[in-house]
């Protein structure tokens, strides 16, 4: 009975390790930012180039793409003027990226900054 339980535990551990390896190999993302609150996002892609292409395709207009690998990105806009001041950031954790995007929005003259969008890849 104990041998069966140990074998079962080994199988479960092996499957868990494979799943973790697969998740960490898909840890590339991108966040595209454009005018007037436009954005696009792609996360958990196998390569940064493919994530970047997807994020830019989702974003309307002239957009800038930021790549994120095991990180989070956030975009803050001025609610009273969505086409005006904005801020964005890529940081290792979601809380850091949200705070940095809000700070940038206010630094650039925003009066009522709010988070418009955010995304994290597999490890962010």
C-alpha positions as CSV (number, residue, x, y, z in Angstrom):
1,X,0.0,0.0,0.0
2,X,2.8,2.4,0.9
3,X,4.6,1.7,-2.4
4,X,1.5,2.5,-4.4
5,X,1.1,5.8,-2.5
6,X,4.7,6.7,-3.1
7,X,4.5,5.9,-6.8
8,X,1.3,8.0,-7.1
9,X,3.0,10.9,-5.3
10,X,6.0,10.7,-7.7
11,X,3.7,10.8,-10.7
12,X,1.8,13.8,-9.3
13,X,5.1,15.6,-8.6
14,X,6.4,14.9,-12.1
15,X,3.2,16.2,-13.7
16,X,3.4,19.4,-11.5
17,X,7.0,20.0,-12.5
18,X,6.1,19.7,-16.2
19,X,3.2,22.1,-15.8
20,X,5.4,24.6,-14.0
21,X,8.1,24.3,-16.7
22,X,5.5,24.9,-19.4
23,X,4.1,28.0,-17.6
24,X,7.6,29.5,-17.1
25,X,8.5,29.0,-20.8
26,X,5.4,31.0,-21.7
27,X,6.4,34.0,-19.8
28,X,6.6,36.8,-22.4
29,X,4.2,39.6,-22.7
30,X,3.7,43.0,-24.1
31,X,1.6,46.1,-23.4
32,X,0.9,48.7,-26.1
33,X,-0.1,52.2,-25.2
34,X,-1.6,54.8,-27.5
35,X,-3.4,58.2,-27.5
36,X,-6.8,58.8,-25.8
37,X,-6.5,55.7,-23.6
38,X,-5.9,53.2,-26.4
39,X,-4.1,50.1,-25.3
40,X,-3.5,46.5,-26.3
41,X,-2.2,43.6,-24.2
42,X,-0.7,40.1,-24.7
43,X,0.6,37.9,-21.9
44,X,2.0,34.4,-21.5
45,X,3.3,34.1,-25.0
46,X,6.3,31.9,-25.9
47,X,8.3,34.9,-27.4
48,X,8.3,38.6,-26.8
49,X,8.0,39.4,-30.6
50,X,4.7,37.5,-30.9
51,X,3.3,39.1,-27.8
52,X,4.4,42.6,-29.1
53,X,2.7,42.0,-32.4
54,X,-0.6,41.0,-30.7
55,X,-0.6,43.9,-28.3
56,X,0.1,46.4,-31.1
57,X,-2.7,44.9,-33.2
58,X,-5.2,45.4,-30.4
59,X,-4.1,49.0,-29.8
60,X,-5.9,51.6,-32.0
61,X,-3.8,54.3,-33.6
62,X,-0.1,55.1,-33.2
63,X,1.0,52.9,-30.2
64,X,4.2,52.2,-28.3
65,X,4.8,48.6,-27.2
66,X,6.4,47.7,-23.9
67,X,7.6,44.2,-23.4
68,X,7.3,42.4,-20.1
69,X,8.9,39.2,-19.0
70,X,7.8,37.9,-15.6
71,X,6.4,41.3,-14.9
72,X,3.2,43.5,-14.9
73,X,2.3,46.6,-16.9
74,X,-0.2,49.3,-16.2
75,X,-1.7,52.3,-17.9
76,X,-3.3,55.3,-16.0
77,X,-5.2,58.1,-17.8
78,X,-6.7,61.3,-16.6
79,X,-10.4,60.6,-16.3
80,X,-11.3,64.3,-16.9
81,X,-9.2,64.4,-20.1
82,X,-8.6,60.8,-21.5
83,X,-6.7,62.3,-24.5
84,X,-4.5,64.3,-22.1
85,X,-1.9,63.2,-19.5
86,X,-1.3,59.6,-19.0
87,X,1.3,57.3,-17.4
88,X,2.4,53.7,-17.9
89,X,4.9,51.4,-16.2
90,X,6.3,47.9,-16.3
91,X,7.4,46.5,-12.9
92,X,8.0,43.1,-11.4
93,X,4.8,43.2,-9.3
94,X,1.3,44.4,-10.1
95,X,1.1,46.8,-7.2
96,X,4.4,48.5,-8.2
97,X,3.3,48.9,-11.8
98,X,-0.1,50.3,-10.8
99,X,1.5,52.8,-8.4
100,X,4.2,53.9,-10.9
101,X,1.6,54.4,-13.7
102,X,-0.5,56.6,-11.4
103,X,2.5,58.6,-10.3
104,X,3.5,59.2,-14.0
105,X,0.0,60.3,-14.9
106,X,0.0,62.9,-12.1
107,X,3.6,64.0,-12.9
108,X,2.5,64.7,-16.5
109,X,-0.3,66.9,-15.3
110,X,-3.2,64.6,-14.7
111,X,-5.9,65.8,-12.3
112,X,-8.1,62.7,-11.9
113,X,-5.8,59.8,-12.8
114,X,-7.3,56.3,-12.9
115,X,-6.0,52.9,-14.0
116,X,-7.3,52.2,-17.5
117,X,-5.7,48.8,-18.0
118,X,-3.2,46.4,-16.7
119,X,-1.7,43.0,-17.5
120,X,0.7,40.5,-16.0
121,X,2.6,37.6,-17.6
122,X,3.0,34.2,-16.0
123,X,5.2,35.2,-13.2
124,X,4.4,38.9,-12.6
